[in-house]
Amino acid sequence: MAWNEPGGNRNDNDPWGTGGGRRGNDQGPPDLDEALKKGLDKLNKMLGGKGGKSGGSGGSAGGFGAILALAGILVVGYVIFQSFYTVDEQERAVVLRFGEYHQTANPGLRFKVPLIDSVTKVRVTSVRTAESSGQMLTQDENLVTVDLQVQYRVGDAEAYVLNVRDSNQALAFATDSAIRHEVGSSTLDDVLTEGRAELAVRVEQRLQTFLREYGTGLELVRVNVESTQPPAPVQDAFREVQRAREDEQRVKEEAETYRNRVVPEARGEAQRMIEEANAYKEEVIERARGETARFLELLAVYEMAPTVTRERLYLQTVEEVLANSSKILVDTESSGNMMYLPLDRLTQGSLPRTGGSSSGSNQGNVDIQTLTDQVLQELRSRQDTTVRRSR
């Protein structure tokens, strides 16, 4: 008979009641313990167990089975949750299946087989920095302290995870080997001065070769030689040497500046002298050609009248000589002495003029042209006399 049929005792048939535990027709909230037990019984039946009434060993078995079912649900949910993972844009994921390389996952939401696959995420876009410092021996057997900074990133995630146990430590060892090899192949002056930039380039090339051969998966971005210093006890002496080199370089630059200023001027002067020499050459050649032409014409005249032409040439030559001479000697036949005419002193006005005096600054000066003409006239007359006597 249903509990809600008419004519029956509703309190006795109330499934939420306690078997007459309630008084009269009062209705209250259901008993939570009883509802929980019933729910566990139903869950136990669903899992294949046997349901039982509350209390006794059947209730204990049903509660244990429910706990196991709840634990199973939680485990399944956790496994499903762990089956998915996310790879960031700056990362790559190396997936190992049963400990063996399976794939490299790109950014995004990815799936892995629970308890079988293992995932290692590696940041491949960020630039990392490693520093190295130490004393080392140069080619000329001098100690030098070198501070080096290496910037790198992961280029191959698979090699970075699988090939080398500790890629960062391998990088440190390779860096130390590369810098010592290059410093040992250079002199101290090169390491301390202008060869430092070239040293960084050589170290970068050698270090990248080492990392590629080791299979570390690292890729160099840049190698910087931050400082190179001699040992502390001799640093003052090296600073003096450095200052002397700087002074030498400054003097060389000043000399180069002076050379750049003087050489063009000298070249211009040389070119000017060459042009003048060429002009003088042309002038001499043309003058010689003119003299040759005049001589040929004079030769024709001389062949027709040798004596007259000879005398004329003589007089012209004397005129040219006397025009450029400041002293004249005149041979007089009457007294047997030579007459000396100091034309240079006459030109300076040291001898008085024999004629009347003149005013102004020309007083005391001698008319040199007149005197020269008189001397030439005297020479011509004597020459004529000599010619007549010879005839």
C-alpha positions in Angstrom: 0.0 0.0 0.0 1.4 3.4 -1.0 2.2 5.8 1.7 0.0 8.5 0.3 -3.2 6.3 -0.3 -6.3 7.4 1.5 -7.2 5.6 4.7 -3.7 4.7 5.6 -1.3 6.0 8.2 0.8 8.5 6.4 3.3 8.7 9.1 4.0 5.0 9.0 4.4 4.9 5.3 6.4 8.1 5.0 9.7 7.1 3.4 11.4 10.1 5.0 10.2 9.1 8.4 11.9 7.0 11.0 9.2 4.4 11.6 6.9 6.3 13.9 9.6 8.6 15.2 7.5 11.6 14.3 4.6 12.7 16.3 1.3 13.4 14.6 1.3 14.9 11.1 4.4 17.1 11.5 6.6 17.2 8.4 10.3 18.1 8.7 13.4 18.0 6.5 14.7 14.6 5.4 17.4 12.9 7.3 20.8 13.6 5.6 22.5 10.5 6.9 19.7 8.3 5.5 19.8 10.0 2.1 23.6 9.6 1.9 23.3 5.9 2.7 20.7 5.4 0.0 22.8 7.3 -2.5 25.8 5.1 -1.7 23.7 2.0 -2.1 22.5 3.0 -5.5 26.1 3.8 -6.6 27.2 0.4 -5.3 24.5 -1.3 -7.3 25.6 0.6 -10.4 29.2 -0.6 -9.9 28.0 -4.2 -9.5 27.9 -4.4 -5.7 24.9 -5.5 -3.6 22.8 -2.9 -2.0 21.8 -3.3 1.7 20.0 -1.5 4.3 21.6 1.1 6.4 23.8 -0.3 9.1 25.7 -3.5 9.2 28.5 -4.9 6.9 26.5 -4.1 3.8 26.6 -0.3 4.6 30.3 -0.5 5.2 30.9 -2.3 1.9 28.7 0.2 0.0 30.6 3.2 1.6 34.0 1.7 0.6 32.9 1.1 -2.9 31.6 4.6 -3.2 34.9 6.0 -2.0 36.8 3.9 -4.6 34.4 5.1 -7.3 35.0 8.7 -6.3 38.7 8.2 -6.3 38.6 6.6 -9.7 36.6 9.5 -11.1 39.2 11.9 -9.6 42.1 9.9 -11.1 40.4 9.8 -14.5 39.8 13.6 -14.4 43.4 14.3 -13.4 44.7 12.0 -16.2 42.5 13.8 -18.7 43.6 17.2 -17.4 47.3 16.2 -17.7 46.8 15.0 -21.2 46.7 18.5 -22.6 49.4 21.2 -22.4 50.1 24.6 -23.9 53.3 25.7 -25.7 54.0 29.4 -25.6 55.1 31.5 -28.6 58.6 31.8 -27.3 58.9 28.1 -26.6 59.3 24.7 -28.3 58.3 21.4 -26.6 60.4 18.3 -27.0 58.1 15.2 -26.6 59.7 11.9 -25.5 57.6 8.7 -25.7 58.9 5.9 -23.5 62.1 7.9 -23.1 62.7 8.2 -26.9 62.5 11.3 -28.9 59.0 11.5 -30.6 58.6 15.1 -31.9 59.1 18.8 -31.3 55.8 20.6 -30.7 55.2 24.1 -32.0 53.3 26.8 -30.1 49.6 26.0 -29.3 47.4 23.6 -27.3 48.9 20.1 -27.6 48.0 16.5 -26.5 50.2 13.9 -24.9 49.6 10.3 -23.9 49.4 10.2 -20.1 52.1 8.3 -18.3 53.8 7.5 -21.6 54.8 10.9 -23.0 57.1 13.4 -21.3 57.3 17.0 -22.4 60.2 19.4 -21.9 59.7 23.0 -22.9 62.6 25.1 -24.1 62.6 28.9 -24.6 64.1 29.4 -28.1 63.7 33.2 -28.7 65.2 34.7 -25.6 68.8 35.8 -25.7 70.9 34.5 -22.8 74.2 35.8 -21.5 77.3 33.9 -20.3 80.4 35.6 -18.9 84.0 34.3 -18.8 87.1 35.8 -17.2 90.6 34.6 -16.5 94.3 35.0 -16.9 96.0 33.4 -19.9 99.3 33.3 -21.7 99.9 35.1 -25.0 102.1 34.0 -27.9 105.0 36.2 -26.6 104.8 34.5 -23.1 103.0 37.4 -21.3 100.1 37.1 -19.0 96.9 39.0 -19.7 93.5 39.1 -18.1 90.5 38.8 -20.5 86.9 39.5 -19.6 84.5 38.0 -22.2 80.7 38.1 -22.6 78.8 35.6 -24.8 75.3 36.2 -26.0 73.5 33.1 -27.3 70.1 31.5 -27.8 68.7 28.0 -28.3 68.7 27.2 -32.0 67.8 23.5 -31.9 65.5 22.4 -29.0 66.0 18.7 -29.7 69.8 18.9 -29.6 69.6 21.2 -26.5 67.5 18.6 -24.6 69.0 15.3 -25.7 72.6 15.6 -27.0 74.3 17.3 -24.0 73.5 16.8 -20.3 74.2 20.4 -19.5 74.4 22.7 -22.5 75.3 25.8 -20.4 78.3 24.0 -18.8 79.4 22.8 -22.2 79.2 26.4 -23.5 81.4 27.6 -20.6 84.0 24.9 -21.3 83.9 25.7 -25.1 84.2 29.5 -24.4 87.2 29.0 -22.2 88.9 26.8 -24.8 88.2 29.2 -27.7 89.5 32.3 -25.9 92.6 30.6 -24.6 93.4 29.3 -28.1 93.0 32.7 -29.7 94.9 34.6 -27.0 97.7 32.1 -27.2 98.0 32.7 -30.9 98.3 36.5 -30.5 100.9 38.9 -29.0 100.2 41.0 -26.0 100.2 44.2 -28.0 97.5 42.9 -30.3 95.3 41.7 -27.3 95.6 45.0 -25.5 95.3 47.5 -28.4 93.9 47.4 -31.9 93.7 43.6 -32.1 91.0 43.3 -29.5 88.1 43.7 -31.9 89.5 41.1 -34.2 90.1 38.8 -31.3 86.3 38.9 -30.5 85.5 37.9 -34.1 88.0 35.0 -34.1 86.7 33.7 -30.7 83.1 33.9 -32.0 83.9 31.9 -35.1 85.8 29.2 -33.2 83.2 29.0 -30.4 80.4 28.5 -32.9 82.4 25.7 -34.5 82.9 24.0 -31.1 79.1 24.2 -30.3 78.2 22.8 -33.7 80.6 19.9 -33.3 79.4 19.2 -29.8 75.7 19.3 -30.9 74.6 21.5 -28.1 71.8 23.1 -30.1 73.1 26.6 -29.1 73.4 29.5 -31.5 75.7 32.4 -30.9 74.4 36.0 -31.2 77.5 38.0 -30.3 80.8 37.7 -28.5 82.1 40.8 -26.8 85.6 41.2 -25.3 84.8 43.6 -22.6 88.3 44.3 -21.3 91.9 43.1 -21.7 94.3 44.1 -19.0 97.9 43.2 -18.0 98.6 41.8 -14.6 98.2 44.3 -11.7 101.9 44.6 -10.9 102.8 45.9 -14.3 99.7 47.9 -15.2 101.4 51.3 -14.6 104.2 50.4 -17.0 101.7 49.3 -19.6 99.7 52.5 -19.2 102.9 54.5 -19.9 103.5 52.4 -23.0 99.9 53.0 -24.1 100.3 56.7 -23.6 103.5 56.7 -25.7 101.7 54.8 -28.4 98.9 57.4 -28.4 101.5 60.2 -28.6 103.1 58.4 -31.5 99.8 58.0 -33.3 99.0 61.7 -32.7 102.4 62.8 -34.2 101.8 60.5 -37.2 98.4 62.1 -37.7 100.0 65.6 -37.5 102.7 64.5 -40.0 100.0 63.1 -42.3 98.1 66.4 -42.1 101.3 68.4 -42.9 102.0 66.0 -45.8 98.6 66.4 -47.2 99.0 70.2 -47.1 102.6 70.4 -48.5 102.6 67.7 -51.1 99.8 69.3 -53.2 101.6 72.7 -53.0 104.9 71.0 -54.1 103.1 69.3 -56.9 101.6 72.5 -58.1 105.0 74.2 -57.9 106.6 71.4 -59.8 104.0 71.6 -62.5 104.5 75.3 -62.7 108.3 74.9 -63.1 107.6 72.2 -65.8 105.4 74.6 -67.7 108.0 77.4 -67.4 110.7 75.0 -68.6 108.6 73.9 -71.6 107.9 77.6 -72.4 111.6 78.4 -72.2 112.4 75.4 -74.4 110.0 76.5 -77.0 111.4 80.0 -76.8 115.0 78.8 -77.2 114.0 76.6 -80.1 112.2 79.4 -81.9 115.0 81.8 -81.2 117.5 79.4 -82.6 115.4 78.9 -85.7 115.2 82.6 -86.1 118.9 83.0 -85.7 119.5 80.2 -88.2 117.2 81.9 -90.7 118.9 85.2 -90.2 122.4 83.6 -90.5 121.4 81.9 -93.8 120.2 85.2 -95.1 123.4 87.0 -93.9 125.5 84.2 -95.5 124.0 85.1 -98.9 124.8 88.8 -98.4 128.3 87.9 -97.1 129.1 85.8 -100.2 128.3 88.9 -102.3 130.3 91.4 -100.2 132.5 89.7 -97.6 134.5 92.7 -96.4 131.7 95.1 -95.9 129.6 92.4 -94.2 132.4 91.4 -92.0 132.9 95.0 -90.8 129.2 95.5 -90.3 129.0 92.3 -88.2 132.0 93.5 -86.1 130.4 96.9 -85.4 127.1 95.3 -84.4 128.9 92.9 -82.1 130.8 95.8 -80.5 127.6 97.7 -80.0 126.0 94.8 -78.3 129.0 94.3 -76.1 129.3 98.0 -75.1 125.6 98.3 -74.4 126.0 95.6 -71.7 129.4 96.7 -70.3 130.1 99.3 -67.6 133.8 99.7 -68.5 135.5 100.6 -71.8 139.2 100.5 -72.7 140.3 102.6 -75.7 143.7 102.0 -77.3 145.2 105.3 -78.5 148.0 105.1 -81.1 149.4 108.6 -80.3 150.5 108.1 -76.7 150.8 104.3 -76.7 148.6 104.2 -73.6 145.1 102.8 -73.1 142.3 105.1 -72.1 139.9 103.8 -69.4 136.4 105.1 -69.3 134.6 104.2 -66.0 131.1 104.1 -67.3 129.8 102.6 -64.0 130.9 105.7 -62.1 129.6 107.9 -64.8 126.3 106.2 -64.5 126.2 106.9 -60.7 127.1 110.5 -61.4 130.4 110.6 -59.5 132.2 112.4 -62.4 131.3 116.0 -63.2 129.9 116.8 -66.6 132.2 118.8 -68.8 129.5 121.0 -70.3 127.3 123.6 -68.6 125.5 122.7 -65.4 121.9 121.6 -65.4 119.3 122.1 -62.7 117.4 119.5 -60.7 118.4 116.0 -60.0 120.2 115.5 -63.4 123.1 117.7 -62.2 126.5 115.9 -62.3 125.2 113.1 -64.5 126.8 112.2 -67.8 124.9 111.4 -70.9 126.0 107.8 -71.3 124.3 107.2 -74.6 126.2 110.2 -76.1 129.5 109.0 -74.7 128.9 105.6 -76.1 128.0 107.0 -79.5 131.3 108.9 -79.5 133.3 105.9 -78.6 131.6 103.9 -81.3 132.2 106.6 -83.8 135.9 106.7 -82.9 136.1 102.9 -83.3 134.5 103.1 -86.7 136.9 105.8 -87.8 139.9 103.8 -86.7 138.5 100.7 -88.3 138.0 102.6 -91.6 141.6 103.7 -91.3 142.8 100.2 -90.8 140.8 99.0 -93.7 142.2 101.6 -96.0 145.8 100.8 -95.0 145.2 97.1 -95.6 144.0 97.9 -99.1 
